[in-house]
């Protein structure tokens, strides 16, 4: 791989720290289920594993995303290294560089999904490679770091470390240690260190391994496979829950290699369709009960072009027909998803916030009560502690979600009348509830402006007293929470949960300088 034509890890880390994504829908986890911008996200996926391998494949996939979304299929699964139909190793030998054309195609797909309210499950390693570029395990670790850095601006991505991690075909490859849960989980840990807010998933079709992988603190989503209809998703869901896997579960490759037999491509007799339709019914019922169980359709001959004999049929990402010899395709699956779900139409444009800031008389400060926003999920309106303004304060009674920015969003409209720099402050308090807590606990939330990056804000007010969150918190220290605003736009200011039991009362933006600073806040640091 030519170093001149590659993207370096150090450059990506630098860029991902300061570049704001134009699209910033955030996939997250709450109560063992997936969310998108803190709203429940009933994921229905399709495996298009080689879609980033060439520009024609990328273009073909993007051309059909609207059709997917119109049928309720709202996620795609693909791999940097591709699939059986077409696979490459796009990394430099030391793993610190990636082919820029490949990265550009992957980001095209991710952005196209984001514009449609869809999630991309982006995988890295595959169990075949005609010419491995990565030379050793240290290079493999670097490759995980560079991918985590490259994808950091895109928050609608779940990172999948390896395809079918227990496959024997990994033997002899530089990344074969993914076959062992310890090696795989080490890569998950590295990905989380590179981007703590990223949802990271892994798994395979060895379900004993899946129990270990799913229970790991380095894994946010269990991405398992089923090799045939003999593995029923509801049974596996119960098994994994009993083993202590309390997080979302996605069957990332429904029936795996079993689908190879349905040829010519896209021809499914009734007895082949039946287990697919039953899986849709099972998962739809589980989702209706609030279970975080999801599936992703797979057809090796249709979607990966693996039909025999050679020359193989081309990969197809269109829905095609009803799976008959006269009308081959996968439309029958998509239509059943649409019939079983309530997500059949593209997402409506995001509504304007109902809560708006008002100018404080005689000042250049804008203020809003936090409870003016629509507060769902685990935000609770409370009045136990005196000294609040308005109707009360909001307390976050959900879990600690420091690695999941975008959880339970509160949204507010802000339009200033004078350009300048405005210092933000959130009136807050913290109280010892139960066992004593460390002084740096129960003291922060995430904020963002106009779907920019989520930034952590925190305070050190003594326990049991009202105070203010007014500093961005980064690894390098604290910085005044200042935004550059103009009267041209109505801004959308949002707060998302972070610390458990934190309480917030009101928000204030006070003008502190007439000349805006062009620098925008950097993404959130971590503690």
N, C-alpha and C positions, 0 to 999 in steps of 0.2 A: 504494500500500500504506500503510495507516494505521500510523503509528509506535507508537501505543498498543497495537496488536495484533500486534506483531512481537517477535522475540527478537533482541537486539543482540549483535554480535560481542564487545564488551568484557565483557558479562555472561557470555557462554558461556565465554570464556577463563577468567574467574575461577572459575566453577562447575566447569569441567572439571579445574581444577587441584586442587580439594579434595574433590570428591564421589567417593565410591567406588561403583562399580557393584555392584549385587546379583548380577549374573551377569558372569563374567569369563573365559569360555573364550577362549583366545588363538590366533588363526590366525597361523602363521609359515611360514618357509621354511628348509629344511635340505637340502643336497645337491641343489639344483635341483628339489625337490619340496615340496609343501605339507604342513604339519603342523597339528594342532589340539591345544593343550596338549602340544606336543612329540611327539605320536604321529603316525605317517603318516596323512594325510587324503586318501583317494581321492575327490576331488571329482567329483560328477555333479550338474549343475545344470539349472535351468529358468528361462527368461526370462519374467518377469512384470512387464514394464517399467513399467506404469502403476498398479501395485498400491497406491501411496501417494497417488494423486490424489484419491480420495474415501474416506470411511469405509466405505461398503458394499463397495468393492473390497478394502480392507484386511481387513475382517472375512471376506470370502469366501476370501482367500488363507490367512489363519491357520487357518480351518476345515479346510483340506485339507493342512496341513503334515504331520500325522501320517501321512496316506496316502502323501505323497511319501517320507517317511523310511522307511516300511515297505517301500518298493520300492527303497531304496538311493539315492534322489535326495536329496542332503544339502546343497544350496545353491540359493539363489534370486538372481536378478539383476534389479534394478529401478533406476529413475532418478528423481531429484528432478523433472526436467522431463518425465518420462513417455515416451510413445512415439507412434507414428502413430495409435494408437487414441484416445488422450486425452493432451494435453500442456498444461502451464502453465509460467509463470515465477514461482516462489514467492518471489522476492527483492525487496528494496527497490531503487530506482534506483541507489543507491550501493553496493549489495551487502553492506552491513553488517548487514542484518536479513533474517530469514526468517519466513515465515508460521508462527505457532506451531502451528496445527492440522495443517499439513503435516508439521512436524517431529515432532509427537506421533504421527502415523500411522506415519512412518518408524521411529521408535523402538519402536512397538508391534511392528512386523514384525521388527526386529532382535532384540528381547528374546524374541519367540516362537521365533525360530530358535535363539537361544542355549539356551533351555530344552530343545531337542530335539537338541542337539549338531550344529546346522547353521550354515553360514556364509552371510552376506548380502554379495553383491557390489553395492555401492551406487554408482550413477553420478550424475553431476551434470548435464552439458550434453547437450541433444538438438538436432538440426538443424532443428527446426521450432518456431515459437512464434507463436501468433495475435496476441499483444500483448506484445512483449518489455518487461520491466520494467528490466532492467539497461541502463544508459545508455552504458557505454564499457568499455574493457579494464581500467581501474583497478577498476571495479565488479566485473568478472569475477574479478579477483584476490582482491578482498575476499570474494566469494561462496565461493571455494575455502577461504579462511581460516575463514569462519564454519562451513562444513560440517565441516572437520577438527576444529574446536573442539567442535562439537555432538556429534560421534560419538566423541570421545576416551574416554569411559568404556566404550565398547562395543568389545571387542577381537576379536570374531568377524566383523569387517567388513573386506573388501578394498575400497578406494576406487577407483572407475573414473572418470577425469576426463571423458571424452566418449564418446558413442555414435558408432561408425563415423566416426572422426576425419577421414577424407579425403572425406566426403560433400560433394558440390557444394551441397547444400541449406543448408549453413552460410553461404553467401555472403549478405552484407547484414545478418547478425545481429551484435550487439555482440561475440559470442564466436567470430566466424568465424576468428580466428587459430589456433584449434585444428586447422585444416586443415593447417597447416605443423608438422612435427615440432618446430621450435624453439619455437613458441608453446605447443604442447601440453606439451612437456617443462618449460617455464618454470612452468606451472601445477603439474606434478608436483613440481617443486622447492619451490614455495610450500607445497604440502600437506605435504611431508616436514619443512619447517621448522616448520610449525604443530604437527605431531605426528610426531616422528622415528620412533616405534615403529610407525606405521601402515604396512601394506602398501598400496602405491599401484600401480595398473595403468593401462594405456592401450593403444590400438591401433585398427585398422580393417581394411579389406579391401584396402588398397594394401600389398602385402607388401614392397615396397622400403622404404616408410615403416616397416613393422613391424620390419624389421631394424635401423633406426636407433633406433626407440623402445625395442625390447627390449634393446638393448645399453647404453642410458643408465643411469648410476648412480642416477638419480632414479626409476627404475622397478623395482619388485620382482617384478612379474608381468606377462607379456605377455598382454594381453587382445585377441585378434585375432578377426576374423570370416571366414566363408566365404560367398560369394554363391551358390554352387551346389555340387552334388556333384562338379563338376570339380576342386575344390580338396580334395585328400585330406589329412587331418590328419597322417598319418605322413610324407607328402612334405614338408609345410610344417614339421613338427617337425625333419626332417633339414636343411632349408634354413636355418631360423633358427639351429639349433645351429652349422652351418657358418659362419654370419655372426657368430658370437660371442655369441649369446644363451644364456647359461648360467643360466637361471632358469626357474621354472614357466611353462607356457603353457596358456592356457584359450581354447578356441574358444567365445567368449561368446555367439555367436548362430549356431547351426548352420544353415547354408544360407540365412540371411537372407531377403531378399525373394523368393527362389525358392519359399518356402513359401506365398506369397500365392495361387498358382494352385490349391491344393488346397481346392476348395469344392464343395458347401457345407462350412461349418466342421467340421473333424474327420473328413472323409471322405478316406481315403488308399487309392488302389488299390495293388496289390502292387508295381508298379514305383516308386511313391513311397515306400513303406516300405523298400524294399531298401537304398537308400543310407544311410538312418538306422540300420538294423540293422548294416550293414557298418561304419559309423563307431563304433558301440558296440563291436563286436568288435575293431576296430583299437586303440581307446583302452584297452580292458580288457587286451589283450595287452601294450601299451606299459607300462601301470601294473604289470603282473606282472613286467616286466623292470626295474622301478624307475625308469622314465622319468616325469618330471613333466609329463604331458600329460593334459588334461581337456577335457570338452565340456559345453555347456549347450543343452538342447533349445529349439527355437523353432517356434512355429506362429502366423503372423501372423493368420489368420482366427479361430482358436480362442482364443488368449491375448490378442490385441489388438483383437478385434472389428472387423477391417478388411475383412470380406467385402463384395463388391459384388453387386448394386446396393444403394444406400441405400434405406430405413433399414437400418443395419448390425445384425448380430446382436450381442447383448451379449457382453462379455468373459466367458470361462469359465476358472476355475482348477481345476475338478474333472477327474479323469482320464477321465470318460466311458467309452465303450466301446472296441471293437477297431478303430475306424476305418472301419467299413462304413456304407453308407447307412442301414441299420436301427439301427446302434449307433455313431454317430460319437464320436470322442474320441481320446485319446492314450495310453490304457491299454496298448496294444500296445508302445509305446516303453518305458514304465516296467517292464513285465513282462520285457522283454528285458534291461534294466539289472539287474533283480533276479536274473535267471538267470545273468548273467555276473559278478556281484560277490559278495563275502562280507559286504556291509554292508547286508543286507536288513532287519535288525531294528533298532529304536531302540537307542541306546547303553545299556548296562547302567549302573546307578548306580555312581559312582566308589567303588572299594574303599577301605577304611581303610588307612592306611599300615602297612607291615610293620615299619618302623623306629620306635622310640619313645625319647624322652628318659628318662633315669633320674636320680634325685636323687643328688647327690654327698654322701656321708656327712658329717654335721656341718656342712652348709652350707645355704644357701637358693638353690642353683644347680642347674640341670638340664643334663645333658650327653648328647651322642650322637655316635658316630662317623659320619662322612659315608658311609662305605662300607656302613653297615647298610641303606641304602636300595637299592632296585632301580635299578641304574645301567645304562641302555642307551645307545644312540647312540654318541657319541664320548667319553663319560667312561671313563677307563681307570684301573684299580687299579694303582698303582705303588709301589715300595719303594726306588727308587734313592737317595733322599736320606735320610740317617739323621735321627732325632729325631722321627719320627712316632709316634703312639699307635695302638693297635688293630692291625688287619691290614695297614695301609698308608694311603695317601692317594689321593684321586681327582684326576686331571689331565684338564683339558678339551683334547682333541686334535682338536676340530673347528674350524671357522672362527671368526673374530671376528664376533660377532652383536650388536653394541651397539644396533642398531635393531630387534631381534627378541626382546623379552622373552617368556619362555615356551618357550624352546628347551631341550630335554633336561632335563626337570624331575626333581629329586630331592625325595622327599616324606617327611615325618617327622611322627609324632604327638606332641603335647605336652599334658600336663595338669599344671598346677601345683596345689599344696595351699594356697597363701596368695595372696590378691589383692594386686596391687601393680604397680609399674613394674619391668620386667625388661629389663636391658641385654643385647643380643645381641652375641656375638662369634664369628667364624669363624676358626679357626686356619688359617694359610695361608703360602705362600711363593711366591717367583718366582725364576726362574733365567734367565740369559742363555743362550738356545739359538739358535745361529747368529749373525746380525748383531746388534750392540748395539741396544738399544731405548731409547726415551725413558723418563724416570723415571715418567711417568704411564701406562705401559703394563703389561699383564699383572698387573693389580692389582684386578680387580673382578668381581663376579657380580651377578645380580638375586636379590632375595628377596621373598616376600610371605607374609602370614598369612591363612588362611581365605579364599582366592581373592579377596583384596583387590587393590589396585593393585600392580604390580611396582615395586620400589624398588631403585635401584643402591646397593650398598655397596662400599667401597673401602678401600685402605690404602696407606701409603707406607713399608713396611718395606724396609730395604736389600736389594739383590739378594743371593741366596744364603743368606738367613736366614729362619727361621721368625718369624712375627709374627701380627697379628690384624687382620681386617676388623671394624671396630666403629663405622663412621660411615655414615649415609645421605649420599649425594652428590647435591646439587642444583645448579642453575645459580647459585644465590645463595651456595653454600658447603656446608660439612659440618655435620652434626647428629648427636649421639649416637644410635645405633641402639637406641631404647627402645620397647618395646611394653607396653601396658596389658593385663594378663591377670587373669582370675578363675578360681577352681577349678570354676566351674559347667560350663565347656565343655572338651571335648578339641579342641585347636586342630590345624589342619593347617598346618605350616610347610614352605615349599617354597623350593628354590634352583634357579635356572636359569642356564644358561651366558651369559657375556658376552665377557670377554677370552679370546683364544686362549692356550693353554698355562698358564693359571692352575692352581694346585694348592691343594686344600683338604683338611684333615685331620680336624677335629672342630668341633662347634657347641656353644655354651654360652649359656644364659640365666640371668643372675644377678639376684636381686631387689635393687633399689637404693632403693625407696621403698614405703611401705605404702599410700599413697593413690594410686589410679590417676589419671593425667591423661586426661581424656575426649577429648583431641585425638588423632586417628589420623594415622599417617604419610601424607604427601602422596605422589602418584605420583612415579615416578622422574624425577630430573633427567637432564641429559645433559652430556657433556663436549665 
